[in-house]
């Protein structure tokens, strides 16, 4: 015996209205099609489900029992659909986060997996840039959300503090700088500098500060990441500037001295920045709340 959920819903509509005509209308079927479906049910089960009268229809004993099963099957069908909706592929949304190099390498790798696990329908695309470039992108409407240095000017933007993120100097443990704590930028640029690749946002920021002091830095070598820099510095080839969090992490693997730097540029914080947090779309607001709620704890926080 074959029947489908259209048959079951039609049967319920006929029972509820007491009429084949109205039951057909509720099921968006013609009277002829509805009558044929009911007739096939009755022929399939070998018994009448309805007693026909001039004024309508009534259920037979077999019809009463069929009604119980029909209701149960339709309820189970609805429950099945609800359960399977949890597994339905939902549209993927991409959050574009503009961030400086320190945020990208030292903080976000530990936070973003948590967010992605909590929000499986969201993707995150990072755009690494120098803080002034992020501010410009926000002001021009090319970016929605960013992580920048507190040293930057954000007069027309809104910010929320994310983490204390100072820059430090790393040098060999026997270097002369270890007796001069803290150091200013002008003190160190005359030494042999180890730098990041020129496209790196922190490197561009360092070069901007050097030019402001009238200094053209001569780098002994430029390297792609903080790990490579730490290895070269520990070998005695020069000194370098990097975030304190990266330096502390690398000191466990390399013989390094870590020296604080003077000045607002070095003693910075990372800020979450947007044009107007209240005007962000729901996905961006949710992501911002996640960042603030999961702010890293540092000695300077």
Secondary structure, DSSP 8 states (H G I E B T S, - for coil): ----HHHHHHHHHHHHHT-HHHHHHHTT--HHHHHHHHHHHHHHHTS-SEEEETTEEEE-HHHHHHHHHHHHHHHHHHHHHHHHHTTS----EEEEEEE-HHIIIIIHHHHHHHHHHH-TTEEEEEEE--HHHHHHHHHTTS-SEEEEETTS--TTSEEEEEEE--EEEEEETT-GGGGS-SB-HHHHTTS-EEEE-TTSHHHHHHHHHHHHTT----EEEEESSHHHHHHHHHTTS-BEEEEHHHHHHHHTTS-EEEEEB-STTTS-EEEEEES-GGGS-HHHHHHHHHHHHT----TT-
